[in-house]
Amino acid sequence: MTAQERQIGRVLRSTTAGYTVGCRELTAEQSRPMPEFGQLVKAQMLNGDTIYGLIYCVTIEDDAFVRQLVAAGVEEAEFIEDQRQRRQVPVVVDVLTVGYGRGDAMIHRLPPQPPRTLDPIFACDGAEFVRFTAEPDWLRIVLAAQDAPVDQLIVAALRAAAEARPADQRQPYKVAAGRELARLLSLDIARLDGILRQLR
Amino acid sequence: MCENLFDDVGGGLTLELNKVTMHLDEIGRIMAERHNKAQQRSAQARALLSEHAEVTEELERKIARAREVDEWRRGAIPRGRRLDETAAAPRPPDRYTLIAADGSQIYPDRHAAASYFLLNTGAIVFRGGTGQAPTIYSEPEVFYADEELYDENHEIHGADYVSAQRNRREIEALADRAEEERAALGGDVSVPIICVLDGPLLPWMRPNPEDPQAIDAEIAFFVQQLERMRRAGAIPIGYVDKPGSANVLRILELIDTPIEQITRERLREGGFIGLADRMLFGELPPAHRTGLFEPNSNTNDRYQYRSGGDRITFAYANMARDAGPGNAAIARLEAPGWVVQDPAKLDIALAALYANCEPVRYPYVLARAHELAVVTQAEKADLESMLAQTMLRNGIMPEISFKAANKLLTAHRR
């Protein structure tokens, strides 16, 4: 792992199609919030494979204590920071698996095994995001997802993937991705139009 | 359908509510009657307090006499010249540190598969006025070695012993954190450090006829820890929420009793038995406290002896936001005598605690210390499952008693 990659949390439960991660808090370091909708994350498997996934839901859990503080209108920073940083009320992150890496190859299919309970999950750096999204086949997996907000996820991930590229490559990347989406959604023009409008 | 019906009858209902419901009206009627009587009697007590608030020399003699004739009477000695004194909390200091500690335990259980007991001590250091997240601590300890688990008669330690060990860790955690905090402040004593225990400041122990001095050992330990806090410039406070104590009412009972008629029998009939002092002080304005009283108790005497003359002192305070008896949230604040020698110190502690009560009408730090300490049933079950696995790995078949096994079978009713 490089210095750019940071752990966002650990696996709570998983399937080959996706997994749920528990993290202690929302953070914003190096001007980038974590965990973030559409962010590419990864888990390292024992056989050396790397499982890649896209964050499609971030849930901040509550409990009766938090609700009581909200009802009381608490404003003091000490109480708020205690709840955010110290209490064991995790941020729950749902991840859609979109492929895996084996050696130098990026494979846009579901992996043979899911990550294990308590495996650490890391945010990918820009270079890895670029490598993973060099070919557009991962879009097919996202489009087939059942529980994720698919269209929004595609837009967020493509925008992030474009942002990870040098400035002169961003627009060509988006155009190429748009062409691939047009092919995959040729029977649903209204939906395609919605995605492309948000991608611009 | 039939199977479900059968299951409901066979596996579920052991409390036959239909046999209880016939009593509910009667329970409600008796509770209302009891409440009304308590209201009337507490009104009488308040009237007596306002008419006879002065602490006369005669009253002081009666208090001394009552203690002589009934050693176990839990009265109080007023430190001021009036019983109805009040004081307002000042604004909380710009910066203050509140430290709270709480403990919980898994008691030894001879019916369980493994012989052990567990203590978990939670603590929080809340630095008011800094905007920082507090620092939290949670220290679990498991006791399983022979010398930890068995007493000198080779019997497994009972609940009283484990509770005493838990109490020790709570007060020790406060002293540890207070010393660390003062050191972290570079010895700056302008930032008050208030250390809060949930409950009375001194430990309570069931009298043990076989070891009447056991309580002295515990009090001696508390004296040492309180002394550490004193050296760290900290203010130890025992915070009793919704106190059931009636020490001031015990004083009021003496007002109309001629001193020569003070006998143990007369005292134990007491005109205000069943009431609590908090009913006397429901009209305290928010963020105000009563005057100071010393518990006139055997435990305080033992503390005085062990501490070289100090006496624990208490006051009641209203921690509510809104005025009026219906809104009152009376708490009892206990502090060593060396704190209240300068009442301003107690008032700083009151101010800090009152500010800390805002979110949950109870000191936030105590709620969090409890949360950090508490061992839930689910956590206990997880620990015992891991213990059973480790016993299996060591070639021992974990066995619980037939009683415990049957409790498990019947505990999960539908």
Interface residues (C-beta under 8 A of the other chain):
Chain A: F65 Q68 L69 A72 V74 E76 A77 E78 F79 E81 D82 R84 Q85 R86 R87
Chain B: I124 F126 R127 G128 T130 G131 Q132 A133 P134 I136 E358 P359 V360 Y364 A367 R368 E371
